[in-house]
């Protein structure tokens, strides 16, 4: 349809959506962001009152909270303007987060916080979600938005993205749908140039009717100006065949919905955008994951204690921790594109959230501990709380003290008993370095009963010395073999040459090779989709350099060596170097199971480079999968850098899967049967160039991101794809939300609380257990993680409930349980009954 054709037909409608994109932090700290929000909102309020028909749109609850606290009179004006329809609450989230790295449950909390705030303060409930600036969008967002009351979504990035048209149906993993709009122009306009932008967009898109145009000074606030509004008013008078109106996203989509049946369908994510952000500022990403894990695990613990009548539910403390998590997910914090002071204050904020959670989690733990029996004579109890509604079999760790110092040169060996039966255990070097035998780090393998406290009793046996390793070392290899697992570690390279599971060798030789990638000072990785320019690799250090890096007084130490061995596992350590950087890699090899853990400690001193771990696989690869927000995404196999969450899996054409779990990394790439896990990038802070100038000043020192010591943990498992992929979500959850273990002598004054709940199947996830935000109902959120329909039974003995739950593939299902009436109903993600 041509522009002339539009004029000959009905009047064209153009929706002008004025906004002021305000980054709470980025090139500035939050105090300046608050100042910008207040001044921008004040000007916008003035212009709303001055210009008839003008509507200002803004989102992000965190900005309104600042206005409410620091300039309450302005906040009251905004409330009045909203009630008059002159100010529109847009989007309704807590803020505009990164839209790839937060977990699905984190996105739910972003929306829940924002929805509750805007309904409470403004009686506003937007139906169009807004994420103008985030760097790509997970497909898992669709179901989340659909189940939190949204029917449409506006975004701007990636610019030039060809896979979606301006308006389209976005279909989620479970079949949910919303209408998406990829804005043809960016979200802002230069000061005094809004009218020019509007004319240009109308000319460039003559066939779009209706048309939505975003305008307003942005990035550091500004919004509308008097000059812009005067010029737009004149344009409205001049345009005879176009109905130019100040509008809202909801008004635009009201017209688009009439054409919904003719819109194209998109069944994928909307990525990649700025893939360097999947790795930059890895401390932020690791701390964010830690805070996610602690929030959701703590909620599960304290909810059980509340349901059992042991404590009051700490709603306000949990809400405060939830807000720190939501703030940390802002799209210039979590992606690592902000300045160094923002990095430091964001870490401080997340530590504050973790401290809140530590205190209330410990309160719940000791409330449960009162139901345990008094320790027997000579016994040292270990109490372990399993927050998951299914049995957990894993290697557990706990430090404890012997009853007194052991000064006679013998070694106090620990035997661990569960229900009177001895279980595999060993003592490894404790985290401290005292010269006396007193502090003990106990490693034991056990099966934890679901969603309750588990009791272990330790007894001490004094031996002449610590037991020596029984692992065979011959020639160039350390050989490790059990009935299920065979691992060969090359002593000449420090790498794994064989990882054989039940007779199937799953990797090529040289696995876990640290690779250095050359890049530039740009933390976003703009104009790039992959990072594969290999500058070099880490190699084994000499015995002399290994001793120096290990911090020991001996002049030399072999660079590949067994440092622990017992009934539970063998631990092998290798030391590597590259230029001015060093790396200590530990392989944790279990005596039972088909997995191994890898711990990589990096001392990184390279600039404008990137570190990856290489895992080459034997078999021809059919697909690579990664966990994303409430879904599983097929990842590219052409070397494109991609984002996933707690796990990625390489699936071979013959039905085998190699699964890699992590506890705080997000990026990887795959090409030519090689998976590369991205660990660290070291660009400059917030560095951009137009291609003509340098990234950083050339006359001074410029700090780089992620210099120094960083620690990474991975778990690698392998086997049949059908079985492995059905269990990997639970395994990754346990790897992240770890059971809490403390050595404690209970009083025995109460009865055991018992199990809160259990799922009867071995696949379905419980992603949230909490008290409802409004009222005091019990909220249980379930998720089917494999894409196949299935059922489970939810058993809650404390409430005498046993409910059969049917779930479709990738379905999120929220249950609202009245703990007094013991009645179960389904609800949306806002905890509202259907």
Phi, psi and omega in degrees: 000130181272168178297323179295323180297324178298316181297325182286340180262202181297160181301134178282140180248130178239120181267116178265114183251102180278132178214175177220093182297119181238112172281117179305324173218158172180268174273005181220164179268172191295329180299320177289325175298321177295318179299318179296316180299315182296312182292321178296314181295325180294315178296317180299319179297318178302315185286328174298322180284333184275321188255116177296137177085346180285136178235127175260136181247133172206151183240196173071099182301327184299325179291318178295325177299319178296316179298317180300321183279320190261341176214074186300330179295320176295320179300319178295320176301318180296318177302318179294319180295322177297316180296334179271357181080012181266344178230126185251126173285112186257143173079291174087012176270171177295316173200183176269100185276169161302142186246025173234318191272330176298147176292165177303320180292328176296320176298320177302317183289324174307313183286318181299316178298313181294313179304310183297321181295311184290328176290321181291318187269331188229359185053039184248141181217083181299150177250357175247123176276149186231123168219078185297317196255341183302156192264074181100166191215124179287142177297334179298343179297331188299306181298321180298314180293318181299326183266008172239020171092014179258144175240000184205163188208131177242133179213164182242333182252147005279137176290143181073013181291126188264351187279344177232147173274183184298315175243137182201164171268123177259120183254129183274181182301325185267001183098354175301153181224146167221165174270128178254147173232114170271105184302131181290341178231167181288173189281347187236180176214148179296154180302125179078007183242012184297317182298321178296317178300315183299314179297317181297315181296319178298321179289323182285338182230064185292339184270351184279115178213108007281168179231136176251130178234124177271136177212164182129142178296132187222191184076310174233043176080190181120295178067224182280156171233159180296321179297314180301315183292324177295317180291323178293322178299319178294321178296321178299321179291323186284324183285112184270327183255011179231129179268093178274121182227144168289129193213190180227160176302323181297320179295322177297312184289338175300326177279321181296325181301332179292340181251014189302321185297338181265003183278145176291157182251133177245123182239059181201178172282180178235082188210168357268160173220125175049063188292347173297335180290348177287348184231329185305144182053064185296334177299321178298314183294317179293319180292324177298314179297319178300317180293318174304308183301314184291323179297310186287324177291320179295317176305317181296318180293309186289332177293319176298316179297323178293313180299324179280000177077022183270329181216162168283145180289124185276065189299313184294321179294318178294322178297320180295318177296322179296324178291324177295322176296313181299318180295322182292345182268005178306148191284004166243359174265295183300321177288349176079032182256008183264175179285167184299317177300326177292321175303313183292316181291330178291321174297320178297317179299315181293324175297325176298315177299319179295325179293318176303312183293323179301319183290317183281331175294318179294322177301315179294319181301312182287336173295318176293323185297335180295343178272001180269151182289157175297143181296146175287166182300125178081358183267151176241111183282146166237125178253133182231122177262123176264113183274008185254143183276037176207157178297143180240120173252120185199172171272124184248155180228142175203135175263146180209170177250143166295166183296336179201169175302147177245089191269359191270010176089354176278174182242124179279104179269142185254128171253135185247135182236140175235120183053039177083354181254133179288139180239160182302133181206158173206160177254126176246167183301132182286171182287338178267178183223047178286157184274358182250154177275099184211304179279134184231136173252109187260129177248127180214149178257130185208163171254121181266133175294149186292139167047053179193174176283138177241140188248133174229142180240130183254140175234144187258134172239126181269123181248159178300328180201167176295136180302141182272160180293141177253007182285140183278132172237115180227133177060233185266010187228149162262121185259126177233128184212132171233184178296335184248339193224136172229127180231133176241120179253122183282118182284348177273339181241337186078007184253167181266123179262338179222129170227092189251123181245117180048049175084356181254117178280119191262347183225160171277165179296154180084024181287148182071031173288122174285125184245136178258128182250132177278137177211217184219182185283005184280115181288337179284330189071037179298148179069011178235147171241349180214158177230092186223016179275092187287122177269336181167184180225154171289144176229163181301141175281162173290161177304324181290316179291325176300319178295319180296313182292328181284348176073037181247162182277340178296152183283336181207157176208141181297138187286344176234121189204153173278126180250341177213146175201138180191201183285345184260316185197166171244139180240125179244135181241140177225143182243134186230164175214157174206118183049241182262013182245153181225162185209132176246119183245130178243136176250122180257111188250112187279146177283345172227139176116170183242035181222168172214153177254146176233129177244123182242114178254117187250135170249093195260123181228023177266148179247140178058036177226175185221147179245130176231156172253132184261131173233092177282140183246153183286308194281155173296131188270132176274317183198160173238129183242152176217143175289132174232188184298110180046052177180180176230124185254135171285122185265153180295154181239023183246017181092356178296133177290131183225163182246136171219177186251253191282347180203154167229155182220134174258119185250124183273165181293339179264017171084024175254153180226133170254115184253135179238116178263149177221167177236028177164016173243162188227338191253151175198169167218163181218134176196143176053047178058036177225123174265130177240121179268126182273127184251308189218141166235146183232057172282180173282168178281126172048052184255123176229156175218154176272007182091347180255328181257167176286156177295320186227158177303142184262010182244015183199168175289136174237119182296153178244154181287145170057046169271136179113205189271131176224148184234135182228145178231137178224152170237129182246124176230160183207160179156203179295134186298318184300316180285315183298318182286337177283338184253347190295328180296317178292319180298319179293325179296315179294323179297332181263309178266081188285146172301149181266125182239130179217137171277118187210139177264104185284160182276337183073019187277341182239173175272152178300141181287328180082182184287138174281306183205164178211143170261140186272347178263180182242023183232309188302139180262145163257110185266343179206136169225118188200171169277145180298149181295328177240128185085195181226039174281161175269127178254127175235122180251128181246154179214133176266113192263004186250346182092006180245141176297141178199169178232159175212169173246132175260114183250123178236090184302323183298334180251006180055044181246141175214098187246132171277130183240126175259131178230139171276166180303129180063019181280137168264129179230126181252129178250137177247120188240120174281113187288340179273312180276346179057049183244133183249127174227156177276149182220166172278184183287350174271007178068030177255132181300142173288000000 
